[in-house]
């Protein structure tokens, strides 16, 4: 399988194109998509350093970040559903049902 990394400078940005000459089939039957991302030089350099520190690649870092977005979105959806369930369980709420100031302090004195 051929592939590579092509970078070129464009003003203050480095454009990195990661290309694969054939489609990669994953163990679960899916395929991977290639994307091109344009970032400032310093961001690209920092990402390469971070990837090297983790014995990884910039592509793997980007993939992990994109996966984390979908995980966070799923968590938000789960929490919103939970909030709706809890709100449906609250049959009736009224601030007038609370203890008066005198009743509250009378209980605390005991």
Biopython code that builds the backbone (N, CA, C, O; Angstrom):
import numpy as np
from Bio.PDB.StructureBuilder import StructureBuilder

atoms = [
    (1, "UNK", "N", (0.863, -1.176, 0.000)),
    (1, "UNK", "CA", (0.000, 0.000, 0.000)),
    (1, "UNK", "C", (0.899, 1.225, 0.000)),
    (1, "UNK", "O", (1.789, 1.334, 0.843)),
    (2, "UNK", "N", (0.688, 2.133, -0.913)),
    (2, "UNK", "CA", (1.462, 3.347, -0.964)),
    (2, "UNK", "C", (0.778, 4.441, -0.182)),
    (2, "UNK", "O", (-0.417, 4.362, 0.102)),
    (3, "UNK", "N", (1.527, 5.453, 0.161)),
    (3, "UNK", "CA", (0.938, 6.566, 0.897)),
    (3, "UNK", "C", (2.022, 7.546, 1.254)),
    (3, "UNK", "O", (3.192, 7.335, 0.936)),
    (4, "UNK", "N", (1.636, 8.621, 1.916)),
    (4, "UNK", "CA", (2.645, 9.567, 2.303)),
    (4, "UNK", "C", (2.061, 10.802, 2.921)),
    (4, "UNK", "O", (0.854, 10.924, 3.130)),
    (5, "UNK", "N", (2.954, 11.710, 3.204)),
    (5, "UNK", "CA", (2.571, 12.981, 3.794)),
    (5, "UNK", "C", (3.164, 14.071, 2.937)),
    (5, "UNK", "O", (4.376, 14.104, 2.722)),
    (6, "UNK", "N", (2.339, 14.952, 2.451)),
    (6, "UNK", "CA", (2.773, 16.053, 1.595)),
    (6, "UNK", "C", (2.523, 17.342, 2.356)),
    (6, "UNK", "O", (1.386, 17.621, 2.736)),
    (7, "UNK", "N", (3.573, 18.140, 2.588)),
    (7, "UNK", "CA", (3.383, 19.419, 3.274)),
    (7, "UNK", "C", (3.945, 20.529, 2.417)),
    (7, "UNK", "O", (4.933, 20.335, 1.708)),
    (8, "UNK", "N", (3.317, 21.698, 2.479)),
    (8, "UNK", "CA", (3.861, 22.864, 1.817)),
    (8, "UNK", "C", (3.424, 24.099, 2.581)),
    (8, "UNK", "O", (2.367, 24.113, 3.212)),
    (9, "UNK", "N", (4.242, 25.130, 2.518)),
    (9, "UNK", "CA", (3.938, 26.368, 3.229)),
    (9, "UNK", "C", (3.034, 27.243, 2.381)),
    (9, "UNK", "O", (3.168, 27.306, 1.159)),
    (10, "UNK", "N", (2.117, 27.913, 3.050)),
    (10, "UNK", "CA", (1.214, 28.842, 2.380)),
    (10, "UNK", "C", (1.021, 30.028, 3.308)),
    (10, "UNK", "O", (0.087, 30.046, 4.111)),
    (11, "UNK", "N", (1.889, 31.009, 3.204)),
    (11, "UNK", "CA", (1.826, 32.149, 4.121)),
    (11, "UNK", "C", (2.187, 31.698, 5.516)),
    (11, "UNK", "O", (3.235, 31.086, 5.717)),
    (12, "UNK", "N", (1.330, 31.992, 6.489)),
    (12, "UNK", "CA", (1.571, 31.624, 7.880)),
    (12, "UNK", "C", (1.080, 30.215, 8.189)),
    (12, "UNK", "O", (1.155, 29.772, 9.335)),
    (13, "UNK", "N", (0.582, 29.512, 7.188)),
    (13, "UNK", "CA", (0.019, 28.188, 7.415)),
    (13, "UNK", "C", (0.846, 27.116, 6.739)),
    (13, "UNK", "O", (1.498, 27.361, 5.723)),
    (14, "UNK", "N", (0.814, 25.934, 7.307)),
    (14, "UNK", "CA", (1.350, 24.749, 6.654)),
    (14, "UNK", "C", (0.150, 23.899, 6.298)),
    (14, "UNK", "O", (-0.686, 23.604, 7.152)),
    (15, "UNK", "N", (0.064, 23.513, 5.059)),
    (15, "UNK", "CA", (-1.025, 22.655, 4.635)),
    (15, "UNK", "C", (-0.472, 21.240, 4.593)),
    (15, "UNK", "O", (0.512, 20.967, 3.905)),
    (16, "UNK", "N", (-1.100, 20.359, 5.319)),
    (16, "UNK", "CA", (-0.664, 18.963, 5.352)),
    (16, "UNK", "C", (-1.735, 18.117, 4.698)),
    (16, "UNK", "O", (-2.899, 18.154, 5.096)),
    (17, "UNK", "N", (-1.342, 17.362, 3.704)),
    (17, "UNK", "CA", (-2.266, 16.443, 3.053)),
    (17, "UNK", "C", (-1.771, 15.036, 3.314)),
    (17, "UNK", "O", (-0.670, 14.671, 2.902)),
    (18, "UNK", "N", (-2.557, 14.271, 3.975)),
    (18, "UNK", "CA", (-2.229, 12.873, 4.182)),
    (18, "UNK", "C", (-3.004, 12.100, 3.127)),
    (18, "UNK", "O", (-4.227, 12.207, 3.040)),
    (19, "UNK", "N", (-2.291, 11.328, 2.332)),
    (19, "UNK", "CA", (-2.985, 10.630, 1.264)),
    (19, "UNK", "C", (-2.685, 9.143, 1.312)),
    (19, "UNK", "O", (-1.591, 8.732, 1.699)),
    (20, "UNK", "N", (-3.643, 8.359, 0.926)),
    (20, "UNK", "CA", (-3.516, 6.904, 0.846)),
    (20, "UNK", "C", (-3.955, 6.515, -0.553)),
    (20, "UNK", "O", (-4.981, 6.986, -1.046)),
    (21, "UNK", "N", (-3.185, 5.665, -1.181)),
    (21, "UNK", "CA", (-3.501, 5.323, -2.572)),
    (21, "UNK", "C", (-4.523, 4.205, -2.691)),
    (21, "UNK", "O", (-5.008, 3.938, -3.791)),
    (22, "UNK", "N", (-4.864, 3.544, -1.591)),
    (22, "UNK", "CA", (-5.926, 2.545, -1.648)),
    (22, "UNK", "C", (-6.754, 2.633, -0.373)),
    (22, "UNK", "O", (-6.289, 3.123, 0.656)),
    (23, "UNK", "N", (-7.965, 2.160, -0.459)),
    (23, "UNK", "CA", (-8.863, 2.194, 0.693)),
    (23, "UNK", "C", (-8.452, 1.130, 1.688)),
    (23, "UNK", "O", (-8.109, 0.010, 1.311)),
    (24, "UNK", "N", (-8.490, 1.491, 2.973)),
    (24, "UNK", "CA", (-8.138, 0.554, 4.039)),
    (24, "UNK", "C", (-9.427, 0.040, 4.661)),
    (24, "UNK", "O", (-10.262, 0.824, 5.112)),
    (25, "UNK", "N", (-9.587, -1.274, 4.684)),
    (25, "UNK", "CA", (-10.768, -1.878, 5.297)),
    (25, "UNK", "C", (-10.412, -2.216, 6.741)),
    (25, "UNK", "O", (-9.389, -2.847, 7.008)),
    (26, "UNK", "N", (-11.264, -1.790, 7.665)),
    (26, "UNK", "CA", (-11.032, -2.039, 9.074)),
    (26, "UNK", "C", (-11.614, -3.385, 9.481)),
    (26, "UNK", "O", (-12.429, -3.953, 8.754)),
    (27, "UNK", "N", (-11.206, -3.898, 10.634)),
    (27, "UNK", "CA", (-11.619, -5.228, 11.087)),
    (27, "UNK", "C", (-13.130, -5.362, 11.221)),
    (27, "UNK", "O", (-13.661, -6.462, 11.066)),
    (28, "UNK", "N", (-13.834, -4.271, 11.506)),
    (28, "UNK", "CA", (-15.284, -4.354, 11.656)),
    (28, "UNK", "C", (-16.008, -4.072, 10.349)),
    (28, "UNK", "O", (-17.228, -3.914, 10.340)),
    (29, "UNK", "N", (-15.279, -4.009, 9.257)),
    (29, "UNK", "CA", (-15.902, -3.878, 7.953)),
    (29, "UNK", "C", (-16.038, -2.453, 7.461)),
    (29, "UNK", "O", (-16.516, -2.244, 6.346)),
    (30, "UNK", "N", (-15.642, -1.474, 8.238)),
    (30, "UNK", "CA", (-15.745, -0.084, 7.820)),
    (30, "UNK", "C", (-14.548, 0.333, 6.989)),
    (30, "UNK", "O", (-13.608, -0.440, 6.800)),
    (31, "UNK", "N", (-14.589, 1.535, 6.505)),
    (31, "UNK", "CA", (-13.457, 2.093, 5.770)),
    (31, "UNK", "C", (-13.061, 3.402, 6.433)),
    (31, "UNK", "O", (-13.813, 3.944, 7.243)),
    (32, "UNK", "N", (-11.897, 3.904, 6.095)),
    (32, "UNK", "CA", (-11.437, 5.170, 6.644)),
    (32, "UNK", "C", (-11.500, 6.246, 5.571)),
    (32, "UNK", "O", (-11.322, 5.973, 4.384)),
    (33, "UNK", "N", (-11.757, 7.473, 6.010)),
    (33, "UNK", "CA", (-11.805, 8.599, 5.083)),
    (33, "UNK", "C", (-10.593, 9.483, 5.324)),
    (33, "UNK", "O", (-10.126, 9.621, 6.454)),
    (34, "UNK", "N", (-10.099, 10.067, 4.276)),
    (34, "UNK", "CA", (-8.973, 10.980, 4.376)),
    (34, "UNK", "C", (-9.488, 12.409, 4.400)),
    (34, "UNK", "O", (-10.428, 12.748, 3.681)),
    (35, "UNK", "N", (-8.869, 13.251, 5.232)),
    (35, "UNK", "CA", (-9.237, 14.658, 5.300)),
    (35, "UNK", "C", (-7.984, 15.504, 5.178)),
    (35, "UNK", "O", (-6.881, 15.040, 5.468)),
    (36, "UNK", "N", (-8.153, 16.732, 4.753)),
    (36, "UNK", "CA", (-7.067, 17.699, 4.688)),
    (36, "UNK", "C", (-7.389, 18.802, 5.676)),
    (36, "UNK", "O", (-8.492, 19.348, 5.671)),
    (37, "UNK", "N", (-6.432, 19.126, 6.519)),
    (37, "UNK", "CA", (-6.627, 20.150, 7.543)),
    (37, "UNK", "C", (-5.566, 21.226, 7.362)),
    (37, "UNK", "O", (-4.387, 20.918, 7.194)),
    (38, "UNK", "N", (-5.977, 22.472, 7.396)),
    (38, "UNK", "CA", (-5.050, 23.591, 7.291)),
    (38, "UNK", "C", (-4.930, 24.246, 8.655)),
    (38, "UNK", "O", (-5.925, 24.682, 9.235)),
    (39, "UNK", "N", (-3.702, 24.312, 9.167)),
    (39, "UNK", "CA", (-3.458, 24.883, 10.492)),
    (39, "UNK", "C", (-2.227, 25.785, 10.436)),
    (39, "UNK", "O", (-1.391, 25.633, 9.547)),
    (40, "UNK", "N", (-2.108, 26.730, 11.384)),
    (40, "UNK", "CA", (-0.903, 27.560, 11.453)),
    (40, "UNK", "C", (0.334, 26.698, 11.728)),
    (40, "UNK", "O", (0.237, 25.619, 12.312)),
    (41, "UNK", "N", (1.493, 27.194, 11.298)),
    (41, "UNK", "CA", (2.760, 26.480, 11.483)),
    (41, "UNK", "C", (2.965, 26.002, 12.913)),
    (41, "UNK", "O", (3.303, 24.841, 13.142)),
    (42, "UNK", "N", (2.759, 26.901, 13.879)),
    (42, "UNK", "CA", (3.042, 26.551, 15.276)),
    (42, "UNK", "C", (2.124, 25.441, 15.779)),
    (42, "UNK", "O", (2.541, 24.611, 16.587)),
    (43, "UNK", "N", (0.909, 25.421, 15.319)),
    (43, "UNK", "CA", (-0.026, 24.362, 15.714)),
    (43, "UNK", "C", (0.430, 23.026, 15.132)),
    (43, "UNK", "O", (0.410, 22.004, 15.818)),
    (44, "UNK", "N", (0.837, 23.039, 13.879)),
    (44, "UNK", "CA", (1.308, 21.816, 13.231)),
    (44, "UNK", "C", (2.559, 21.280, 13.926)),
    (44, "UNK", "O", (2.663, 20.081, 14.184)),
    (45, "UNK", "N", (3.503, 22.164, 14.227)),
    (45, "UNK", "CA", (4.731, 21.735, 14.918)),
    (45, "UNK", "C", (4.417, 21.170, 16.300)),
    (45, "UNK", "O", (4.958, 20.135, 16.690)),
    (46, "UNK", "N", (3.542, 21.852, 17.038)),
    (46, "UNK", "CA", (3.171, 21.384, 18.372)),
    (46, "UNK", "C", (2.478, 20.023, 18.296)),
    (46, "UNK", "O", (2.707, 19.164, 19.148)),
    (47, "UNK", "N", (1.641, 19.824, 17.293)),
    (47, "UNK", "CA", (0.951, 18.546, 17.124)),
    (47, "UNK", "C", (1.948, 17.436, 16.804)),
    (47, "UNK", "O", (1.815, 16.321, 17.306)),
    (48, "UNK", "N", (2.942, 17.733, 15.974)),
    (48, "UNK", "CA", (3.960, 16.725, 15.654)),
    (48, "UNK", "C", (4.762, 16.346, 16.889)),
    (48, "UNK", "O", (5.079, 15.174, 17.096)),
    (49, "UNK", "N", (5.094, 17.353, 17.721)),
    (49, "UNK", "CA", (5.832, 17.084, 18.960)),
    (49, "UNK", "C", (4.985, 16.237, 19.898)),
    (49, "UNK", "O", (5.463, 15.246, 20.449)),
    (50, "UNK", "N", (3.721, 16.630, 20.079)),
    (50, "UNK", "CA", (2.821, 15.872, 20.969)),
    (50, "UNK", "C", (2.663, 14.442, 20.477)),
    (50, "UNK", "O", (2.679, 13.506, 21.277)),
    (51, "UNK", "N", (2.511, 14.263, 19.174)),
    (51, "UNK", "CA", (2.369, 12.920, 18.611)),
    (51, "UNK", "C", (3.635, 12.104, 18.869)),
    (51, "UNK", "O", (3.549, 10.933, 19.238)),
    (52, "UNK", "N", (4.799, 12.704, 18.679)),
    (52, "UNK", "CA", (6.059, 12.001, 18.915)),
    (52, "UNK", "C", (6.190, 11.611, 20.390)),
    (52, "UNK", "O", (6.661, 10.517, 20.700)),
    (53, "UNK", "N", (5.776, 12.496, 21.296)),
    (53, "UNK", "CA", (5.829, 12.195, 22.732)),
    (53, "UNK", "C", (4.954, 10.994, 23.077)),
    (53, "UNK", "O", (5.254, 10.248, 24.009)),
    (54, "UNK", "N", (3.889, 10.814, 22.335)),
    (54, "UNK", "CA", (2.957, 9.708, 22.588)),
    (54, "UNK", "C", (3.248, 8.500, 21.697)),
    (54, "UNK", "O", (2.486, 7.533, 21.674)),
    (55, "UNK", "N", (4.360, 8.570, 20.964)),
    (55, "UNK", "CA", (4.710, 7.508, 20.010)),
    (55, "UNK", "C", (3.531, 7.242, 19.079)),
    (55, "UNK", "O", (3.122, 6.099, 18.872)),
    (56, "UNK", "N", (2.997, 8.331, 18.524)),
    (56, "UNK", "CA", (1.803, 8.278, 17.691)),
    (56, "UNK", "C", (2.029, 9.137, 16.458)),
    (56, "UNK", "O", (3.165, 9.471, 16.123)),
    (57, "UNK", "N", (0.950, 9.489, 15.791)),
    (57, "UNK", "CA", (1.030, 10.355, 14.623)),
    (57, "UNK", "C", (0.029, 11.495, 14.773)),
    (57, "UNK", "O", (-0.895, 11.414, 15.582)),
    (58, "UNK", "N", (0.213, 12.552, 13.995)),
    (58, "UNK", "CA", (-0.732, 13.665, 14.002)),
    (58, "UNK", "C", (-2.097, 13.159, 13.550)),
    (58, "UNK", "O", (-3.123, 13.572, 14.091)),
    (59, "UNK", "N", (-2.115, 12.281, 12.579)),
    (59, "UNK", "CA", (-3.369, 11.711, 12.093)),
    (59, "UNK", "C", (-4.106, 10.983, 13.214)),
    (59, "UNK", "O", (-5.322, 11.122, 13.345)),
    (60, "UNK", "N", (-3.384, 10.211, 14.020)),
    (60, "UNK", "CA", (-4.001, 9.495, 15.142)),
    (60, "UNK", "C", (-4.524, 10.473, 16.187)),
    (60, "UNK", "O", (-5.587, 10.250, 16.766)),
    (61, "UNK", "N", (-3.781, 11.560, 16.433)),
    (61, "UNK", "CA", (-4.249, 12.582, 17.387)),
    (61, "UNK", "C", (-5.552, 13.212, 16.912)),
    (61, "UNK", "O", (-6.479, 13.400, 17.700)),
    (62, "UNK", "N", (-5.622, 13.536, 15.631)),
    (62, "UNK", "CA", (-6.837, 14.146, 15.068)),
    (62, "UNK", "C", (-7.993, 13.156, 15.152)),
    (62, "UNK", "O", (-9.107, 13.536, 15.514)),
    (63, "UNK", "N", (-7.743, 11.893, 14.822)),
    (63, "UNK", "CA", (-8.796, 10.876, 14.890)),
    (63, "UNK", "C", (-9.308, 10.725, 16.322)),
    (63, "UNK", "O", (-10.516, 10.629, 16.541)),
    (64, "UNK", "N", (-8.397, 10.704, 17.295)),
    (64, "UNK", "CA", (-8.804, 10.610, 18.705)),
    (64, "UNK", "C", (-9.653, 11.805, 19.111)),
    (64, "UNK", "O", (-10.656, 11.652, 19.808)),
    (65, "UNK", "N", (-9.252, 12.997, 18.673)),
    (65, "UNK", "CA", (-10.019, 14.201, 19.001)),
    (65, "UNK", "C", (-11.423, 14.134, 18.403)),
    (65, "UNK", "O", (-12.403, 14.438, 19.083)),
    (66, "UNK", "N", (-11.520, 13.743, 17.149)),
    (66, "UNK", "CA", (-12.830, 13.656, 16.502)),
    (66, "UNK", "C", (-13.711, 12.593, 17.170)),
    (66, "UNK", "O", (-14.921, 12.780, 17.301)),
    (67, "UNK", "N", (-13.100, 11.476, 17.591)),
    (67, "UNK", "CA", (-13.858, 10.465, 18.336)),
    (67, "UNK", "C", (-14.373, 11.035, 19.648)),
    (67, "UNK", "O", (-15.506, 10.762, 20.044)),
    (68, "UNK", "N", (-13.541, 11.832, 20.329)),
    (68, "UNK", "CA", (-13.951, 12.398, 21.618)),
    (68, "UNK", "C", (-15.137, 13.340, 21.449)),
    (68, "UNK", "O", (-15.964, 13.455, 22.353)),
    (69, "UNK", "N", (-15.232, 14.011, 20.310)),
    (69, "UNK", "CA", (-16.379, 14.880, 20.064)),
    (69, "UNK", "C", (-17.665, 14.068, 20.026)),
    (69, "UNK", "O", (-18.675, 14.480, 20.598)),
    (70, "UNK", "N", (-17.639, 12.923, 19.361)),
    (70, "UNK", "CA", (-18.854, 12.115, 19.278)),
    (70, "UNK", "C", (-19.196, 11.503, 20.634)),
    (70, "UNK", "O", (-20.373, 11.329, 20.953)),
    (71, "UNK", "N", (-18.182, 11.174, 21.435)),
    (71, "UNK", "CA", (-18.431, 10.645, 22.777)),
    (71, "UNK", "C", (-19.078, 11.717, 23.645)),
    (71, "UNK", "O", (-20.036, 11.441, 24.368)),
    (72, "UNK", "N", (-18.553, 12.947, 23.574)),
    (72, "UNK", "CA", (-19.140, 14.048, 24.354)),
    (72, "UNK", "C", (-20.568, 14.324, 23.914)),
    (72, "UNK", "O", (-21.444, 14.562, 24.746)),
    (73, "UNK", "N", (-20.803, 14.291, 22.611)),
    (73, "UNK", "CA", (-22.159, 14.531, 22.102)),
    (73, "UNK", "C", (-23.110, 13.455, 22.606)),
    (73, "UNK", "O", (-24.236, 13.760, 22.999)),
    (74, "UNK", "N", (-22.671, 12.204, 22.600)),
    (74, "UNK", "CA", (-23.508, 11.109, 23.097)),
    (74, "UNK", "C", (-23.803, 11.299, 24.587)),
    (74, "UNK", "O", (-24.919, 11.029, 25.031)),
    (75, "UNK", "N", (-22.833, 11.753, 25.350)),
    (75, "UNK", "CA", (-23.031, 12.004, 26.783)),
    (75, "UNK", "C", (-24.038, 13.128, 27.001)),
    (75, "UNK", "O", (-24.880, 13.039, 27.894)),
    (76, "UNK", "N", (-23.958, 14.173, 26.203)),
    (76, "UNK", "CA", (-24.921, 15.279, 26.306)),
    (76, "UNK", "C", (-26.331, 14.777, 26.014)),
    (76, "UNK", "O", (-27.270, 15.117, 26.733)),
    (77, "UNK", "N", (-26.486, 13.982, 24.979)),
    (77, "UNK", "CA", (-27.797, 13.431, 24.626)),
    (77, "UNK", "C", (-28.318, 12.562, 25.772)),
    (77, "UNK", "O", (-29.494, 12.644, 26.125)),
    (78, "UNK", "N", (-27.452, 11.735, 26.352)),
    (78, "UNK", "CA", (-27.856, 10.871, 27.468)),
    (78, "UNK", "C", (-28.311, 11.697, 28.663)),
    (78, "UNK", "O", (-29.340, 11.397, 29.268)),
    (79, "UNK", "N", (-27.547, 12.742, 29.011)),
    (79, "UNK", "CA", (-27.899, 13.581, 30.160)),
    (79, "UNK", "C", (-29.190, 14.366, 29.924)),
    (79, "UNK", "O", (-29.985, 14.543, 30.847)),
    (80, "UNK", "N", (-29.398, 14.835, 28.698)),
    (80, "UNK", "CA", (-30.649, 15.542, 28.390)),
    (80, "UNK", "C", (-31.850, 14.607, 28.520)),
    (80, "UNK", "O", (-32.897, 15.017, 29.022)),
    (81, "UNK", "N", (-31.713, 13.368, 28.078)),
    (81, "UNK", "CA", (-32.796, 12.389, 28.210)),
    (81, "UNK", "C", (-33.074, 12.099, 29.681)),
    (81, "UNK", "O", (-34.230, 11.995, 30.092)),
    (82, "UNK", "N", (-32.019, 11.970, 30.463)),
    (82, "UNK", "CA", (-32.179, 11.745, 31.898)),
    (82, "UNK", "C", (-32.893, 12.925, 32.554)),
    (82, "UNK", "O", (-33.765, 12.730, 33.401)),
    (83, "UNK", "N", (-32.528, 14.142, 32.169)),
    (83, "UNK", "CA", (-33.172, 15.335, 32.711)),
    (83, "UNK", "C", (-34.667, 15.341, 32.389)),
    (83, "UNK", "O", (-35.488, 15.667, 33.247)),
    (84, "UNK", "N", (-35.017, 14.980, 31.157)),
    (84, "UNK", "CA", (-36.435, 14.932, 30.778)),
    (84, "UNK", "C", (-37.190, 13.884, 31.594)),
    (84, "UNK", "O", (-38.323, 14.124, 32.012)),
    (85, "UNK", "N", (-36.561, 12.702, 31.828)),
    (85, "UNK", "CA", (-37.207, 11.656, 32.635)),
    (85, "UNK", "C", (-37.452, 12.145, 34.057)),
    (85, "UNK", "O", (-38.536, 11.938, 34.604)),
    (86, "UNK", "N", (-36.465, 12.789, 34.657)),
    (86, "UNK", "CA", (-36.598, 13.291, 36.030)),
    (86, "UNK", "C", (-37.673, 14.367, 36.091)),
    (86, "UNK", "O", (-38.480, 14.382, 37.021)),
    (87, "UNK", "N", (-37.694, 15.264, 35.116)),
    (87, "UNK", "CA", (-38.693, 16.327, 35.113)),
    (87, "UNK", "C", (-40.107, 15.762, 34.965)),
    (87, "UNK", "O", (-41.048, 16.308, 35.542)),
    (88, "UNK", "N", (-40.273, 14.678, 34.200)),
    (88, "UNK", "CA", (-41.593, 14.057, 34.063)),
    (88, "UNK", "C", (-42.041, 13.418, 35.376)),
    (88, "UNK", "O", (-43.238, 13.336, 35.651)),
    (89, "UNK", "N", (-41.086, 12.967, 36.184)),
    (89, "UNK", "CA", (-41.416, 12.325, 37.454)),
    (89, "UNK", "C", (-41.855, 13.334, 38.517)),
    (89, "UNK", "O", (-42.511, 12.957, 39.489)),
    (90, "UNK", "N", (-41.510, 14.573, 38.350)),
    (90, "UNK", "CA", (-41.919, 15.602, 39.307)),
    (90, "UNK", "C", (-43.364, 15.963, 38.981)),
    (90, "UNK", "O", (-43.642, 16.643, 37.993)),
    (91, "UNK", "N", (-44.268, 15.500, 39.818)),
    (91, "UNK", "CA", (-45.681, 15.710, 39.534)),
    (91, "UNK", "C", (-46.099, 17.156, 39.792)),
    (91, "UNK", "O", (-46.761, 17.783, 38.965)),
    (92, "UNK", "N", (-45.713, 17.655, 40.922)),
    (92, "UNK", "CA", (-46.181, 18.979, 41.288)),
    (92, "UNK", "C", (-45.129, 19.611, 42.170)),
    (92, "UNK", "O", (-44.629, 18.982, 43.103)),
    (93, "UNK", "N", (-44.797, 20.830, 41.883)),
    (93, "UNK", "CA", (-43.854, 21.563, 42.713)),
    (93, "UNK", "C", (-44.405, 22.960, 42.920)),
    (93, "UNK", "O", (-44.837, 23.622, 41.976)),
    (94, "UNK", "N", (-44.382, 23.397, 44.168)),
    (94, "UNK", "CA", (-44.849, 24.738, 44.478)),
    (94, "UNK", "C", (-43.970, 25.305, 45.575)),
    (94, "UNK", "O", (-43.721, 24.644, 46.584)),
    (95, "UNK", "N", (-43.508, 26.507, 45.385)),
    (95, "UNK", "CA", (-42.692, 27.147, 46.406)),
    (95, "UNK", "C", (-43.498, 27.373, 47.679)),
    (95, "UNK", "O", (-42.921, 27.492, 48.760)),
    (96, "UNK", "N", (-44.840, 27.434, 47.567)),
    (96, "UNK", "CA", (-45.696, 27.626, 48.737)),
    (96, "UNK", "C", (-45.734, 26.414, 49.644)),
    (96, "UNK", "O", (-46.183, 26.513, 50.786)),
    (97, "UNK", "N", (-45.267, 25.259, 49.153)),
    (97, "UNK", "CA", (-45.265, 24.039, 49.962)),
    (97, "UNK", "C", (-44.082, 23.986, 50.925)),
    (97, "UNK", "O", (-43.979, 23.058, 51.727)),
    (98, "UNK", "N", (-43.224, 24.935, 50.854)),
    (98, "UNK", "CA", (-42.041, 24.941, 51.705)),
    (98, "UNK", "C", (-42.398, 25.377, 53.117)),
    (98, "UNK", "O", (-43.452, 25.969, 53.349)),
    (99, "UNK", "N", (-41.514, 25.078, 54.052)),
    (99, "UNK", "CA", (-41.695, 25.516, 55.435)),
    (99, "UNK", "C", (-41.555, 27.028, 55.523)),
    (99, "UNK", "O", (-40.799, 27.646, 54.774)),
    (100, "UNK", "N", (-42.298, 27.602, 56.452)),
    (100, "UNK", "CA", (-42.129, 29.039, 56.688)),
    (100, "UNK", "C", (-40.816, 29.259, 57.417)),
    (100, "UNK", "O", (-40.215, 28.308, 57.917)),
    (101, "UNK", "N", (-40.378, 30.473, 57.479)),
    (101, "UNK", "CA", (-39.144, 30.825, 58.173)),
    (101, "UNK", "C", (-39.230, 30.416, 59.638)),
    (101, "UNK", "O", (-38.268, 29.881, 60.190)),
    (102, "UNK", "N", (-40.372, 30.663, 60.270)),
    (102, "UNK", "CA", (-40.545, 30.325, 61.680)),
    (102, "UNK", "C", (-40.499, 28.817, 61.903)),
    (102, "UNK", "O", (-39.878, 28.340, 62.852)),
    (103, "UNK", "N", (-41.168, 28.064, 61.010)),
    (103, "UNK", "CA", (-41.160, 26.604, 61.122)),
    (103, "UNK", "C", (-39.741, 26.068, 60.920)),
    (103, "UNK", "O", (-39.320, 25.153, 61.627)),
    (104, "UNK", "N", (-39.035, 26.608, 60.000)),
    (104, "UNK", "CA", (-37.670, 26.175, 59.731)),
    (104, "UNK", "C", (-36.776, 26.406, 60.940)),
    (104, "UNK", "O", (-36.033, 25.511, 61.340)),
    (105, "UNK", "N", (-36.839, 27.589, 61.522)),
    (105, "UNK", "CA", (-35.989, 27.910, 62.672)),
    (105, "UNK", "C", (-36.474, 27.166, 63.905)),
    (105, "UNK", "O", (-35.664, 26.822, 64.766)),
    (106, "UNK", "N", (-37.760, 26.911, 64.012)),
    (106, "UNK", "CA", (-38.292, 26.147, 65.147)),
    (106, "UNK", "C", (-37.767, 24.716, 65.137)),
    (106, "UNK", "O", (-37.492, 24.152, 66.196)),
    (107, "UNK", "N", (-37.627, 24.131, 63.971)),
    (107, "UNK", "CA", (-37.096, 22.786, 63.864)),
    (107, "UNK", "C", (-35.618, 22.741, 64.210)),
    (107, "UNK", "O", (-35.150, 21.778, 64.817)),
    (108, "UNK", "N", (-34.881, 23.775, 63.830)),
    (108, "UNK", "CA", (-33.430, 23.801, 64.050)),
    (108, "UNK", "C", (-33.086, 23.968, 65.524)),
    (108, "UNK", "O", (-31.999, 23.564, 65.937)),
    (109, "UNK", "N", (-33.984, 24.557, 66.347)),
    (109, "UNK", "CA", (-33.687, 24.854, 67.753)),
    (109, "UNK", "C", (-33.737, 23.600, 68.602)),
    (109, "UNK", "O", (-33.015, 23.526, 69.596)),
    (110, "UNK", "N", (-34.518, 22.649, 68.277)),
    (110, "UNK", "CA", (-34.728, 21.451, 69.101)),
    (110, "UNK", "C", (-33.484, 20.912, 69.612)),
    (110, "UNK", "O", (-33.493, 19.906, 70.322)),
]
sb = StructureBuilder()
sb.init_structure("model")
sb.init_model(0)
sb.init_chain("A")
sb.init_seg("    ")
for serial, (resi, resn, name, xyz) in enumerate(atoms, 1):
    if name == "N":
        sb.init_residue(resn, " ", resi, " ")
    sb.init_atom(name, np.array(xyz, "f"), 0.0, 1.0, " ", f" {name:<3s}", serial, name[0])
structure = sb.get_structure()
